[in-house]
Amino acid sequence: MRASLLDGIGLGLVGSALAVLATAVVVLAQRPGSQGVLALHLDAAGTLRLWNRPIRAQELVELLNRKATSQEGADVVLRLIPDPAVPWGVVRQAASGLENTGLPLELQLP
């Protein structure tokens, strides 16, 4: 009886710890956006995703123009995050297009 009570308490503590850890991961994953980092994910076809949704080139140009001319534009950094299967030529092409925006560009390799 006593062992099952201790097992129950232990499982409850482990479950609570996992819930706290999962919440911390979600909060930390949202930090780059609040710190002025625009994370652009690049897939093998050359498609860019912003906040996990595909973004057309025209939408991206408009967004970057707004950021570059706004007061907060000095704090905005572009971060290009290619998927692991993206050929290096596609990464270079996307990076060269993003360098022309006037915003600092970071490359985060997988």
C-alpha positions, 0 to 999 in steps of 0.5 A: 500500500505504501509503495503504491502511494509513493509511486503515485506521488512520484508519477504526479511530480514527474507529470508536473515537471514535464508540464512546466518544462513544456511551458518553458519551451513554448515561452522560449520559442516565442522570444525571438519575435519579441526581441526583433528577430524575424525568423524565415524558414527555407524549404528545399523548394525555396519557399519561405515560411514566416511564423510557420506559414508560407509567405509570398515574395510580395508580402515579404517585401512589404513587411521588410520595407515596413520594418526597415522604415519604422522606428523599431527597424534598427532593432530588427534582424532577419534570421534565415533558417534552412531545412536540413535538406535544402541545397546550398545553392538555394540557401545562397540565392535566398540569402543574397535576396535578403541581404538587399533589404538593408536589415542585418541577416543571420544564417542559422544552420540546422 
